[in-house]
Amino acid sequence: MIDDIEYNTEREHLIIPEYGRHLQKMVNYCKELPTKEERNKVAKSIINVMGNLQPHLRDVPDFQHKLWDQLFIIADFELDADSPYPTPTKEELNEKPEPLKYPQNHPKYRFYGNNIKTMIDVANTWEDGDLKEALVYTIANHMKKCFLNWNKDTVEDDVIFNHLFELSGGKINLKGGEEDLSDATSLMRNKKKYSNTNNKKSHHKKNNSNRNRKRY
């Protein structure tokens, strides 16, 4: 009896382990059937079993198409059966995708981030008016907050105005304006208030989880 024991290390590699070894054996049996009519019949039965094993795929578009593709992948593309969909090939599966083109941005003031530059470019396209002025001052206040995150010391508004003038290509000029930016204390206070609120929520959830825990 010991000689009949089958160890996992001696078994064949499972191509899609999620379906288990029994389904792999069913696919291997289907591949060895002598006639195409028999293979087609067994292949459809295997598709039904695969659908029952993966019920969460029923909401996925082209559910049956996905199962048939997986069937040929499990068969190592050696199954000669008729599929209602185009049969995939090993070359298509092993084809490498094209490399992604990452944005190669090297901003001069990295502590502001790339989103600030995008917002400034959008503001440059707006017509002059109250909306643009509100947007510009919102951008400037956010720049000041980013600056304070990078440098905890206070920063003069003129520094932010000069950076904004430079990043906008000279199109946004708040130097010499009558309105001041928010003071550093209020900007950092809002950040601390937000972080403290999150800490209280996480602490409250932790207490609730401990309270609901069963004790034996």
Backbone hydrogen bonds in HBPLUS format (Angstrom, degrees):
<---DONOR---> <-ACCEPTOR-->    atom                        ^
c    i                          cat <-CA-CA->   ^        H-A-AA   ^      H-
h    n   atom  resd res      DA  || num        DHA   H-A  angle D-A-AA Bond
n    s   type  num  typ     dist DA aas  dist angle  dist       angle   num
A0004-ASP N   A0001-MET O   3.04 MM   3  5.36 143.9  2.17 105.1 115.4     1
A0005-ILE N   A0002-ILE O   3.23 MM   3  5.49 164.6  2.25 108.5 113.2     2
A0010-GLU N   A0007-TYR O   3.02 MM   3  5.37 145.9  2.14 106.5 116.5     3
A0011-ARG N   A0008-ASN O   3.15 MM   3  5.09 149.1  2.25  98.6 107.8     4
A0019-TYR N   A0016-ILE O   3.28 MM   3  6.29 162.9  2.31 130.3 132.1     5
A0020-GLY N   A0017-PRO O   3.02 MM   3  5.31 148.9  2.12 109.2 118.7     6
A0025-LYS N   A0021-ARG O   2.95 MM   4  6.25 150.2  2.04 149.0 156.5     7
A0026-MET N   A0022-HIS O   2.97 MM   4  6.31 146.3  2.09 142.2 151.9     8
A0027-VAL N   A0023-LEU O   2.98 MM   4  6.25 154.6  2.05 147.6 153.4     9
A0028-ASN N   A0024-GLN O   2.98 MM   4  6.26 157.0  2.03 145.3 151.9    10
A0029-TYR N   A0025-LYS O   2.89 MM   4  6.10 152.3  1.97 144.2 151.8    11
A0030-CYS N   A0026-MET O   2.93 MM   4  6.18 152.0  2.01 143.5 151.4    12
A0031-LYS N   A0027-VAL O   2.98 MM   4  6.26 150.7  2.07 148.7 156.0    13
A0032-GLU N   A0029-TYR O   3.19 MM   3  5.35 132.7  2.43  98.8 110.7    14
A0033-LEU N   A0030-CYS O   3.33 MM   3  5.47 162.0  2.36 104.9 110.2    15
A0039-ARG N   A0035-THR O   3.15 MM   4  6.45 157.8  2.20 143.1 149.6    16
A0040-ASN N   A0036-LYS O   2.84 MM   4  6.04 158.0  1.89 151.8 156.8    17
A0041-LYS N   A0037-GLU O   3.14 MM   4  6.33 154.7  2.21 141.8 148.3    18
A0042-VAL N   A0038-GLU O   2.97 MM   4  6.21 166.9  1.99 155.6 158.6    19
A0043-ALA N   A0039-ARG O   2.83 MM   4  5.86 153.2  1.90 145.4 153.7    20
A0044-LYS N   A0040-ASN O   3.15 MM   4  6.31 155.2  2.21 143.3 148.0    21
A0045-SER N   A0041-LYS O   3.26 MM   4  6.56 150.9  2.35 139.9 147.6    22
A0046-ILE N   A0042-VAL O   2.90 MM   4  6.21 151.6  1.98 149.7 157.8    23
A0047-ILE N   A0043-ALA O   2.97 MM   4  6.25 151.6  2.05 145.7 153.3    24
A0048-ASN N   A0044-LYS O   3.13 MM   4  6.44 150.1  2.22 142.4 149.3    25
A0049-VAL N   A0045-SER O   3.10 MM   4  6.45 153.3  2.18 144.9 151.9    26
A0050-MET N   A0046-ILE O   2.87 MM   4  6.15 160.1  1.91 153.8 159.3    27
A0051-GLY N   A0047-ILE O   2.95 MM   4  6.17 151.0  2.04 145.0 152.7    28
A0052-ASN N   A0048-ASN O   3.11 MM   4  6.40 146.8  2.22 141.9 150.1    29
A0053-LEU N   A0049-VAL O   3.02 MM   4  6.31 140.7  2.18 144.9 156.2    30
A0054-GLN N   A0050-MET O   3.07 MM   4  6.24 131.6  2.31 141.9 153.7    31
A0057-LEU N   A0054-GLN O   3.13 MM   3  5.79 161.1  2.17 118.0 123.7    32
A0058-ARG N   A0055-PRO O   3.13 MM   3  5.63 166.4  2.15 114.8 119.0    33
A0060-VAL N   A0057-LEU O   2.95 MM   3  5.11 156.4  2.01 107.3 115.1    34
A0066-LYS N   A0062-ASP O   3.07 MM   4  6.33 155.5  2.13 151.3 156.9    35
A0067-LEU N   A0063-PHE O   3.16 MM   4  6.51 155.9  2.23 148.0 154.3    36
A0068-TRP N   A0064-GLN O   2.97 MM   4  6.24 163.0  2.00 156.8 160.5    37
A0069-ASP N   A0065-HIS O   3.06 MM   4  6.27 158.2  2.11 147.5 153.5    38
A0070-GLN N   A0066-LYS O   2.99 MM   4  6.23 155.5  2.05 146.3 153.2    39
A0071-LEU N   A0067-LEU O   2.88 MM   4  6.15 145.1  2.00 145.5 155.6    40
A0072-PHE N   A0068-TRP O   3.21 MM   4  6.53 160.0  2.25 151.2 153.6    41
A0073-ILE N   A0069-ASP O   3.05 MM   4  6.31 145.4  2.18 142.2 152.5    42
A0074-ILE N   A0070-GLN O   2.87 MM   4  6.09 159.3  1.91 151.3 155.7    43
A0075-ALA N   A0071-LEU O   3.04 MM   4  6.27 147.7  2.15 141.8 151.1    44
A0077-PHE N   A0072-PHE O   2.81 MM   5  5.02 159.7  1.85 170.6 165.8    45
A0076-ASP N   A0073-ILE O   2.99 MM   3  4.99 156.4  2.05 105.7 110.6    46
A0078-GLU N   A0075-ALA O   3.09 MM   3  5.63 153.6  2.17 113.2 120.0    47
A0093-LEU N   A0089-THR O   3.22 MM   4  6.56 154.2  2.29 145.4 152.2    48
A0094-ASN N   A0090-LYS O   2.99 MM   4  6.17 154.2  2.06 148.4 154.8    49
A0095-GLU N   A0092-GLU O   3.41 MM   3  5.15 153.4  2.49  92.3  99.8    50
A0112-TYR N   A0109-TYR O   3.26 MM   3  6.02 163.2  2.29 116.9 121.5    51
A0113-GLY N   A0110-ARG O   3.07 MM   3  5.35 135.1  2.28 105.3 116.9    52
A0118-THR N   A0114-ASN O   3.16 MM   4  6.52 152.7  2.24 147.4 155.1    53
A0119-MET N   A0115-ASN O   2.90 MM   4  6.19 157.0  1.96 150.0 155.9    54
A0120-ILE N   A0116-ILE O   2.89 MM   4  6.17 154.1  1.96 151.1 158.5    55
A0121-ASP N   A0117-LYS O   2.99 MM   4  6.20 155.8  2.05 145.1 151.3    56
A0122-VAL N   A0118-THR O   3.02 MM   4  6.32 150.2  2.12 145.3 153.4    57
A0123-ALA N   A0119-MET O   2.92 MM   4  6.18 158.1  1.97 147.3 153.4    58
A0124-ASN N   A0120-ILE O   3.00 MM   4  6.26 143.8  2.13 145.3 154.6    59
A0125-THR N   A0122-VAL O   3.00 MM   3  5.35 142.7  2.14 105.9 116.6    60
A0126-TRP N   A0123-ALA O   3.20 MM   3  5.34 153.1  2.28 103.5 111.3    61
A0133-GLU N   A0129-GLY O   3.03 MM   4  6.22 159.6  2.07 149.5 155.9    62
A0134-ALA N   A0130-ASP O   2.90 MM   4  6.10 156.1  1.96 148.4 154.4    63
A0135-LEU N   A0131-LEU O   2.93 MM   4  6.19 158.6  1.98 148.8 154.8    64
A0136-VAL N   A0132-LYS O   2.86 MM   4  6.05 162.4  1.89 153.3 157.9    65
A0137-TYR N   A0133-GLU O   3.06 MM   4  6.27 163.7  2.09 148.9 152.4    66
A0138-THR N   A0134-ALA O   2.98 MM   4  6.13 146.0  2.10 141.6 151.5    67
A0139-ILE N   A0135-LEU O   2.89 MM   4  6.17 155.5  1.95 151.2 157.6    68
A0140-ALA N   A0136-VAL O   2.91 MM   4  6.18 157.7  1.96 147.2 153.8    69
A0141-ASN N   A0137-TYR O   2.92 MM   4  6.08 157.4  1.97 143.9 149.2    70
A0142-HIS N   A0138-THR O   3.00 MM   4  6.20 153.5  2.07 143.6 151.1    71
A0143-MET N   A0139-ILE O   2.86 MM   4  6.12 150.4  1.95 148.6 157.4    72
A0144-LYS N   A0140-ALA O   2.98 MM   4  6.24 150.7  2.07 143.5 151.2    73
A0145-LYS N   A0141-ASN O   2.98 MM   4  6.27 151.0  2.07 143.0 150.6    74
A0146-CYS N   A0142-HIS O   2.91 MM   4  6.18 157.9  1.95 148.7 154.4    75
A0147-PHE N   A0143-MET O   2.89 MM   4  6.09 152.8  1.96 145.5 153.3    76
A0148-LEU N   A0144-LYS O   2.99 MM   4  6.24 152.3  2.07 144.1 151.0    77
A0149-ASN N   A0145-LYS O   2.99 MM   4  6.28 140.8  2.15 142.8 153.6    78
A0150-TRP N   A0146-CYS O   3.17 MM   4  6.44 143.1  2.32 140.7 149.7    79
A0150-TRP N   A0147-PHE O   3.16 MM   3  5.18 125.1  2.47  93.8 107.5    80
A0151-ASN N   A0147-PHE O   2.74 MM   4  5.93 155.9  1.79 150.5 158.7    81
A0159-VAL N   A0156-GLU O   3.14 MM   3  5.59 136.2  2.34 106.8 117.0    82
A0161-PHE N   A0157-ASP O   2.88 MM   4  6.18 161.1  1.91 156.4 162.4    83
A0162-ASN N   A0158-ASP O   2.90 MM   4  6.05 153.1  1.98 144.5 151.1    84
A0163-HIS N   A0159-VAL O   3.03 MM   4  6.29 158.9  2.08 147.7 153.3    85
A0164-LEU N   A0160-ILE O   2.86 MM   4  6.05 160.4  1.90 152.0 157.8    86
A0165-PHE N   A0161-PHE O   2.90 MM   4  6.04 154.0  1.97 142.4 149.7    87
A0166-GLU N   A0162-ASN O   2.98 MM   4  6.18 152.0  2.06 143.1 150.6    88
A0167-LEU N   A0163-HIS O   2.83 MM   4  6.04 165.6  1.85 155.6 159.2    89
A0168-SER N   A0164-LEU O   3.00 MM   4  5.98 143.9  2.13 142.2 150.6    90
A0170-GLY N   A0165-PHE O   2.79 MM   5  4.89 150.6  1.87 169.7 167.5    91
A0169-GLY N   A0166-GLU O   3.19 MM   3  5.30 160.9  2.22 106.1 110.5    92
A0171-LYS N   A0168-SER O   3.38 MM   3  5.47 158.7  2.43 100.9 107.0    93
A0177-GLY N   A0174-LEU O   3.11 MM   3  5.40 149.4  2.20 133.8 129.6    94
A0187-LEU N   A0183-ASP O   3.25 MM   4  6.55 160.4  2.29 153.0 158.9    95
A0188-MET N   A0184-ALA O   3.02 MM   4  6.18 167.6  2.04 154.2 156.7    96
A0189-ARG N   A0185-THR O   2.82 MM   4  5.88 140.8  1.97 140.1 152.2    97
A0190-ASN N   A0186-SER O   3.07 MM   4  6.20 156.1  2.13 145.2 148.9    98
A0192-LYS N   A0188-MET O   2.99 MM   4  6.26 158.5  2.04 146.9 151.9    99
A0193-LYS N   A0189-ARG O   2.84 MM   4  6.02 157.4  1.89 150.3 157.2   100
A0194-TYR N   A0190-ASN O   3.00 MM   4  6.15 154.3  2.06 142.3 148.6   101
A0195-SER N   A0191-LYS O   2.98 MM   4  6.26 160.5  2.02 149.0 154.3   102
A0196-ASN N   A0192-LYS O   2.82 MM   4  5.99 158.6  1.87 150.8 156.8   103
A0197-THR N   A0193-LYS O   3.00 MM   4  6.16 150.1  2.10 141.9 149.7   104
A0198-ASN N   A0194-TYR O   3.09 MM   4  6.40 156.6  2.15 147.1 152.6   105
A0199-ASN N   A0195-SER O   2.99 MM   4  6.24 154.6  2.05 146.1 153.3   106
A0200-LYS N   A0196-ASN O   2.94 MM   4  6.16 152.6  2.01 145.5 152.5   107
A0201-LYS N   A0197-THR O   3.01 MM   4  6.27 154.1  2.07 146.1 153.0   108
A0202-SER N   A0198-ASN O   2.98 MM   4  6.22 165.6  2.00 152.1 155.5   109
A0203-HIS N   A0199-ASN O   2.87 MM   4  6.00 154.4  1.94 143.8 151.6   110
A0204-HIS N   A0200-LYS O   2.80 MM   4  5.94 150.7  1.89 144.2 152.4   111
A0205-LYS N   A0201-LYS O   2.92 MM   4  6.18 157.1  1.98 149.8 155.5   112
A0206-LYS N   A0202-SER O   2.98 MM   4  6.16 151.9  2.06 141.6 149.4   113
A0207-ASN N   A0203-HIS O   2.95 MM   4  6.20 155.2  2.01 145.2 151.5   114
A0208-ASN N   A0204-HIS O   2.96 MM   4  6.19 156.4  2.01 146.7 153.2   115
A0209-SER N   A0205-LYS O   2.91 MM   4  6.14 155.3  1.97 146.6 153.3   116
A0210-ASN N   A0206-LYS O   3.00 MM   4  6.26 151.5  2.08 144.8 152.4   117
A0211-ARG N   A0207-ASN O   2.83 MM   4  6.04 147.1  1.94 144.0 153.9   118
A0212-ASN N   A0208-ASN O   2.91 MM   4  6.10 149.6  2.00 148.1 155.2   119
A0213-ARG N   A0210-ASN O   3.35 MM   3  5.18 149.9  2.45  92.6 101.3   120
